[in-house]
Each structure stands twice: as structure tokens, then as C-alpha cells.
Amino acid sequence: MYARDNVAGAGERQQRIPGEPEIEAATEMLRMLADPTRLRLMTLLGAGEHDVTALVAAVGTARPAVSQHLAKLRLAGLVSVRREGRRAVYRARGGHVRRLVTEVLNAASHRVTGRPEHD
């Protein structure tokens, strides 16, 4: 094998690496999911819409903390909100986000239970 063979392979791999804006956005999204309360919220929001009162009851965290977490998730583009009168109703934003949360929890389940990984 020659050094130039390695260079050609490296160039092909580099072309598949996303650009800096995508890497930064993905890093921010993953950083937001790295908090246990936010991950719990995202699990609930991936299953359907919820208002803050329902989320507070489900995760057992104080209302101001839940509101702060939701604001961070919204800024990161992970949740969307709509108004129903005076109520704010939240949901996970899009299928990619829902699948990301589902997949990371499935991977964690495999790690915790020792079940074999999927290929």
C-alpha cells in the first residue's frame, strides 16, 4: 500500500463530514439532551403534546425548573410550542428529534441490560 492510497481514502471520508454549522447545531442539540430532566421531558414530548402542568406532574420537578428546561430545548430547536388560549402546549419538533431520543434511550437500554446491539 502506498501513502497516496491513504490520501485518496481520507479525502473521500472528509467529503462525507457535515459542515461546521451542522456540527455546531448537532453538538448543541446533544448537549441539551445530556441533562436527565430534559431527556425525560423529551421522552414525554416525543409521545405527544403536553402542557407545563402535565410535564411538571410527570417528571416530578418544580414548575420553574421545567419551564427553564423547556425554554432551553426550544432555543436548541428540539421542541415547538403552540398556544391554546392561555396554555402553552409543547411537543418534540419533528421525526428526526423523536427518533434521536428513541434511539439514544434504546442504546442505553442495551447497555444497561446487556442485550446485544443491532447492526
N, CA, C and O of each residue as an XYZ file, in Angstrom:
476
protein
N       0.848     -1.169      0.000
C       0.000      0.000      0.000
C       0.894      1.234      0.000
O       1.910      1.270      0.695
N       0.524      2.222     -0.764
C       1.296      3.444     -0.882
C       0.620      4.574     -0.108
O      -0.588      4.538      0.126
N       1.397      5.565      0.283
C       0.862      6.698      1.040
C      -0.240      7.410      0.268
O      -1.210      7.882      0.861
N      -0.094      7.489     -1.058
C      -1.124      8.192     -1.851
C      -2.460      7.462     -1.802
O      -3.506      8.088     -1.970
N      -2.447      6.138     -1.573
C      -3.696      5.394     -1.440
C      -4.458      5.849     -0.189
O      -5.682      5.976     -0.217
N      -3.739      6.089      0.894
C      -4.369      6.566      2.122
C      -4.933      7.971      1.960
O      -5.987      8.288      2.511
N      -4.239      8.805      1.211
C      -4.691     10.173      0.994
C      -6.012     10.171      0.233
O      -6.919     10.932      0.570
N      -6.131      9.335     -0.779
C      -7.372      9.289     -1.548
C      -8.532      8.853     -0.660
O      -9.625      9.410     -0.755
N      -8.311      7.877      0.191
C      -9.371      7.411      1.082
C      -9.769      8.471      2.094
O     -10.948      8.623      2.415
N      -8.783      9.205      2.594
C      -9.075     10.247      3.580
C      -9.906     11.353      2.957
O     -10.825     11.871      3.591
N      -9.596     11.718      1.728
C     -10.357     12.771      1.048
C     -11.807     12.388      0.850
O     -12.699     13.224      0.987
N     -12.045     11.140      0.531
C     -13.419     10.672      0.356
C     -14.181     10.725      1.672
O     -15.352     11.105      1.699
N     -13.523     10.345      2.760
C     -14.176     10.391      4.076
C     -14.461     11.830      4.478
O     -15.526     12.116      5.025
N     -13.529     12.737      4.216
C     -13.706     14.128      4.597
C     -14.895     14.753      3.867
O     -15.550     15.643      4.410
N     -15.177     14.309      2.669
C     -16.301     14.855      1.922
C     -17.627     14.486      2.569
O     -18.623     15.177      2.356
N     -17.665     13.426      3.347
C     -18.899     12.995      3.988
C     -19.115     13.646      5.347
O     -20.183     13.489      5.939
N     -18.124     14.374      5.853
C     -18.264     15.041      7.146
C     -19.141     16.278      6.952
O     -18.888     17.080      6.053
N     -20.169     16.438      7.789
C     -21.030     17.618      7.658
C     -20.246     18.902      7.886
O     -19.171     18.891      8.484
N     -20.796     19.999      7.403
C     -20.167     21.300      7.568
C     -20.216     21.790      8.998
O     -20.923     21.229      9.834
N     -19.468     22.830      9.273
C     -19.368     23.390     10.620
C     -20.730     23.806     11.201
O     -20.978     23.542     12.377
N     -21.616     24.441     10.431
C     -22.918     24.808     11.017
C     -23.722     23.588     11.480
O     -24.371     23.635     12.525
N     -23.681     22.509     10.712
C     -24.402     21.298     11.101
C     -23.782     20.656     12.337
O     -24.496     20.200     13.230
N     -22.450     20.623     12.388
C     -21.756     20.054     13.549
C     -22.075     20.864     14.804
O     -22.336     20.287     15.860
N     -22.056     22.182     14.702
C     -22.361     23.036     15.856
C     -23.803     22.847     16.318
O     -24.057     22.749     17.519
N     -24.749     22.794     15.380
C     -26.155     22.598     15.737
C     -26.358     21.237     16.393
O     -27.074     21.131     17.389
N     -25.740     20.204     15.850
C     -25.871     18.857     16.414
C     -25.263     18.801     17.810
O     -25.828     18.173     18.705
N     -24.127     19.445     18.003
C     -23.479     19.477     19.307
C     -24.379     20.143     20.337
O     -24.504     19.663     21.464
N     -25.004     21.246     19.951
C     -25.912     21.946     20.864
C     -27.128     21.080     21.195
O     -27.569     21.044     22.344
N     -27.666     20.390     20.204
C     -28.817     19.515     20.449
C     -28.439     18.393     21.416
O     -29.174     18.112     22.363
N     -27.315     17.766     21.182
C     -26.875     16.677     22.060
C     -26.574     17.186     23.465
O     -26.850     16.501     24.450
N     -26.011     18.382     23.557
C     -25.731     18.972     24.864
C     -27.041     19.159     25.639
O     -27.087     18.912     26.844
N     -28.082     19.583     24.968
C     -29.379     19.772     25.625
C     -29.966     18.444     26.109
O     -30.632     18.398     27.143
N     -29.721     17.379     25.370
C     -30.244     16.070     25.749
C     -29.422     15.397     26.847
O     -29.823     14.358     27.370
N     -28.288     15.976     27.195
C     -27.393     15.372     28.180
C     -27.837     15.622     29.621
O     -27.148     15.213     30.556
N     -28.957     16.274     29.808
C     -29.493     16.531     31.139
C     -30.638     15.555     31.410
O     -31.531     15.429     30.573
N     -30.643     14.863     32.545
C     -31.687     13.860     32.817
C     -33.115     14.408     32.768
O     -34.007     13.754     32.228
N     -33.338     15.586     33.320
C     -34.694     16.149     33.293
C     -35.115     16.472     31.869
O     -36.247     16.188     31.477
N     -34.214     17.064     31.089
C     -34.565     17.394     29.700
C     -34.803     16.136     28.883
O     -35.685     16.119     28.025
N     -34.032     15.082     29.132
C     -34.244     13.834     28.405
C     -35.596     13.227     28.781
O     -36.296     12.696     27.920
N     -35.962     13.301     30.044
C     -37.296     12.825     30.454
C     -38.390     13.635     29.763
O     -39.363     13.074     29.260
N     -38.225     14.954     29.741
C     -39.202     15.807     29.063
C     -39.314     15.447     27.589
O     -40.416     15.365     27.047
N     -38.179     15.234     26.944
C     -38.188     14.903     25.517
C     -38.849     13.556     25.264
O     -39.498     13.371     24.235
N     -38.694     12.620     26.182
C     -39.359     11.325     26.050
C     -40.870     11.518     26.058
O     -41.580     10.949     25.229
N     -41.349     12.313     26.987
C     -42.789     12.595     27.061
C     -43.277     13.350     25.833
O     -44.325     13.028     25.272
N     -42.513     14.354     25.419
C     -42.926     15.180     24.285
C     -42.832     14.436     22.957
O     -43.517     14.784     21.995
N     -41.997     13.430     22.908
C     -41.924     12.598     21.711
C     -43.162     11.744     21.527
O     -43.488     11.337     20.412
N     -43.846     11.476     22.622
C     -45.059     10.655     22.574
C     -46.309     11.485     22.307
O     -47.354     10.929     21.969
N     -46.220     12.795     22.451
C     -47.384     13.643     22.201
C     -47.237     15.006     22.850
O     -46.230     15.304     23.492
N     -48.248     15.815     22.672
C     -48.240     17.173     23.209
C     -48.592     17.178     24.694
O     -49.406     16.384     25.168
N     -47.940     18.114     25.420
C     -48.210     18.267     26.845
C     -48.054     19.730     27.223
O     -47.242     20.452     26.645
N     -48.838     20.153     28.196
C     -48.625     21.491     28.736
C     -47.684     21.393     29.938
O     -47.334     20.298     30.380
N     -47.285     22.542     30.451
C     -46.299     22.568     31.529
C     -46.823     21.848     32.771
O     -46.067     21.140     33.436
N     -48.097     22.018     33.087
C     -48.668     21.376     34.276
C     -48.534     19.859     34.196
O     -48.145     19.217     35.171
N     -48.852     19.288     33.044
C     -48.752     17.834     32.868
C     -47.295     17.384     32.945
O     -47.000     16.331     33.511
N     -46.391     18.168     32.382
C     -44.973     17.810     32.412
C     -44.416     17.872     33.826
O     -43.630     17.010     34.221
N     -44.815     18.886     34.595
C     -44.378     19.010     35.987
C     -44.804     17.775     36.774
O     -44.014     17.203     37.524
N     -46.056     17.372     36.596
C     -46.563     16.200     37.308
C     -45.838     14.927     36.887
O     -45.549     14.070     37.722
N     -45.545     14.805     35.609
C     -44.922     13.581     35.093
C     -43.470     13.430     35.521
O     -43.039     12.325     35.849
N     -42.709     14.520     35.523
C     -41.278     14.402     35.843
C     -40.964     14.698     37.302
O     -39.850     14.439     37.759
N     -41.939     15.243     38.044
C     -41.727     15.499     39.468
C     -40.709     16.573     39.761
O     -40.001     16.510     40.766
N     -40.633     17.557     38.890
C     -39.696     18.666     39.059
C     -40.510     19.955     39.211
O     -41.620     20.051     38.689
N     -39.974     20.926     39.909
C     -40.675     22.186     40.144
C     -40.998     22.894     38.826
O     -40.239     22.820     37.860
N     -42.123     23.571     38.813
C     -42.595     24.259     37.611
C     -41.560     25.238     37.019
O     -41.345     25.227     35.808
N     -40.918     26.082     37.844
C     -39.924     26.996     37.255
C     -38.780     26.245     36.562
O     -38.296     26.677     35.516
N     -38.353     25.129     37.144
C     -37.267     24.350     36.533
C     -37.721     23.745     35.206
O     -36.978     23.772     34.225
N     -38.934     23.202     35.173
C     -39.461     22.633     33.927
C     -39.566     23.717     32.865
O     -39.207     23.492     31.710
N     -40.053     24.885     33.246
C     -40.165     25.994     32.288
C     -38.799     26.387     31.734
O     -38.665     26.657     30.541
N     -37.791     26.419     32.594
C     -36.430     26.753     32.136
C     -35.900     25.691     31.180
O     -35.297     26.022     30.160
N     -36.118     24.424     31.500
C     -35.665     23.345     30.620
C     -36.369     23.428     29.270
O     -35.736     23.251     28.229
N     -37.662     23.692     29.281
C     -38.414     23.802     28.022
C     -37.904     24.973     27.181
O     -37.815     24.866     25.958
N     -37.572     26.076     27.826
C     -37.036     27.231     27.096
C     -35.715     26.871     26.422
O     -35.479     27.252     25.275
N     -34.857     26.144     27.127
C     -33.575     25.728     26.548
C     -33.787     24.763     25.388
O     -33.126     24.873     24.355
N     -34.709     23.817     25.556
C     -34.997     22.856     24.487
C     -35.575     23.565     23.263
O     -35.294     23.199     22.122
N     -36.371     24.567     23.523
C     -36.955     25.329     22.408
C     -35.874     26.111     21.667
O     -35.851     26.124     20.436
N     -34.990     26.756     22.401
C     -33.897     27.513     21.768
C     -32.981     26.603     20.949
O     -32.436     27.016     19.925
N     -32.821     25.373     21.407
C     -31.970     24.416     20.689
C     -32.699     23.791     19.499
O     -32.106     23.012     18.754
N     -33.975     24.125     19.314
C     -34.726     23.600     18.179
C     -35.258     22.194     18.381
O     -35.608     21.519     17.413
N     -35.326     21.742     19.633
C     -35.778     20.380     19.908
C     -37.270     20.287     20.192
O     -37.869     19.228     20.011
N     -37.873     21.380     20.634
C     -39.315     21.381     20.881
C     -39.953     22.587     20.217
O     -39.307     23.602     19.959
N     -41.231     22.441     19.953
C     -42.016     23.571     19.455
C     -43.160     23.790     20.436
O     -43.523     22.894     21.198
N     -43.713     24.980     20.403
C     -44.791     25.340     21.316
C     -45.906     26.007     20.522
O     -45.662     26.731     19.557
N     -47.124     25.744     20.949
C     -48.269     26.444     20.379
C     -49.169     26.865     21.529
O     -49.144     26.272     22.607
N     -49.947     27.879     21.287
C     -50.835     28.411     22.323
C     -52.236     27.856     22.162
O     -52.768     27.758     21.056
N     -52.816     27.498     23.289
C     -54.225     27.132     23.374
C     -54.819     28.047     24.430
O     -54.857     27.701     25.611
N     -55.276     29.201     24.010
C     -55.720     30.205     24.975
C     -54.540     30.670     25.792
O     -53.570     31.204     25.254
N     -54.624     30.467     27.096
C     -53.527     30.880     27.974
C     -52.493     29.778     28.172
O     -51.416     30.023     28.716
N     -52.817     28.578     27.734
C     -51.907     27.432     27.912
C     -50.888     27.357     26.783
O     -51.206     27.609     25.621
N     -49.673     27.010     27.140
C     -48.635     26.705     26.155
C     -48.523     25.194     26.071
O     -48.334     24.517     27.082
N     -48.642     24.669     24.857
C     -48.585     23.227     24.642
C     -47.306     22.917     23.862
O     -47.060     23.489     22.800
N     -46.505     22.012     24.399
C     -45.204     21.669     23.826
C     -45.236     20.296     23.173
O     -46.040     19.436     23.530
N     -44.338     20.112     22.202
C     -44.148     18.800     21.585
C     -42.740     18.734     21.009
O     -42.107     19.757     20.751
N     -42.267     17.507     20.814
C     -40.953     17.317     20.189
C     -41.052     17.805     18.748
O     -42.079     17.629     18.093
N     -39.997     18.409     18.271
C     -40.020     19.031     16.958
C     -39.541     18.047     15.892
O     -38.337     17.851     15.721
N     -40.463     17.441     15.192
C     -40.146     16.626     14.033
C     -39.693     15.209     14.330
O     -39.297     14.869     15.445
N     -39.769     14.399     13.285
C     -39.429     12.991     13.386
C     -37.976     12.721     13.694
O     -37.664     11.760     14.397
N     -37.078     13.549     13.183
C     -35.655     13.339     13.465
C     -35.380     13.441     14.954
O     -34.658     12.619     15.519
N     -35.953     14.443     15.582
C     -35.737     14.649     17.014
C     -36.351     13.499     17.810
O     -35.728     12.983     18.737
N     -37.569     13.098     17.449
C     -38.205     11.983     18.162
C     -37.389     10.708     18.013
O     -37.209      9.972     18.983
N     -36.893     10.439     16.811
C     -36.089      9.225     16.600
C     -34.752      9.300     17.334
O     -34.261      8.287     17.833
N     -34.166     10.482     17.401
C     -32.907     10.655     18.134
C     -33.092     10.272     19.599
O     -32.283      9.531     20.156
N     -34.144     10.770     20.214
C     -34.411     10.469     21.618
C     -34.693      8.977     21.785
O     -34.167      8.344     22.701
N     -35.508      8.421     20.917
C     -35.830      6.991     20.988
C     -34.579      6.144     20.834
O     -34.377      5.193     21.590
N     -33.743      6.476     19.869
C     -32.534      5.689     19.615
C     -31.542      5.764     20.763
O     -30.956      4.747     21.134
N     -31.343      6.941     21.330
C     -30.380      7.045     22.429
C     -30.880      6.278     23.648
O     -30.085      5.674     24.368
N     -32.194      6.296     23.884
C     -32.743      5.525     25.002
C     -32.676      4.025     24.730
O     -32.433      3.245     25.651
N     -32.888      3.610     23.486
C     -32.742      2.195     23.134
C     -31.296      1.739     23.311
O     -31.048      0.651     23.831
N     -30.337      2.569     22.880
C     -28.921      2.229     23.050
C     -28.573      2.118     24.534
O     -27.832      1.221     24.935
N     -29.106      3.024     25.345
C     -28.867      2.976     26.792
C     -29.462      1.711     27.398
O     -28.864      1.097     28.281
N     -30.631      1.328     26.924
C     -31.268      0.110     27.423
C     -30.410     -1.118     27.126
O     -30.264     -1.999     27.973
N     -29.845     -1.171     25.922
C     -28.951     -2.286     25.577
C     -27.734     -2.302     26.500
O     -27.296     -3.359     26.953
N     -27.203     -1.127     26.767
C     -26.018     -1.040     27.625
C     -26.344     -1.487     29.047
O     -25.569     -2.217     29.664
N     -27.477     -1.055     29.560
C     -27.855     -1.372     30.944
C     -28.225     -2.844     31.100
O     -27.855     -3.481     32.086
N     -28.956     -3.380     30.124
C     -29.443     -4.762     30.253
C     -28.455     -5.785     29.733
O     -28.564     -6.969     30.051
N     -27.476     -5.340     28.926
C     -26.515     -6.273     28.348
C     -27.034     -6.993     27.097
O     -26.376     -7.893     26.573
N     -28.215     -6.592     26.625
C     -28.714     -7.197     25.378
C     -27.780     -6.841     24.226
O     -27.179     -5.767     24.230
N     -27.649     -7.728     23.240
C     -26.771     -7.453     22.107
C     -27.261     -6.251     21.288
O     -28.458     -5.985     21.185
N     -26.310     -5.554     20.727
C     -26.613     -4.399     19.854
C     -27.166     -4.885     18.508
O     -26.924     -6.019     18.094
N     -27.902     -4.014     17.849
C     -28.399     -4.283     16.490
C     -27.359     -3.792     15.488
O     -26.607     -2.856     15.758
N     -27.333     -4.435     14.343
C     -26.431     -3.948     13.272
C     -27.199     -3.150     12.259
O     -26.618     -2.660     11.290
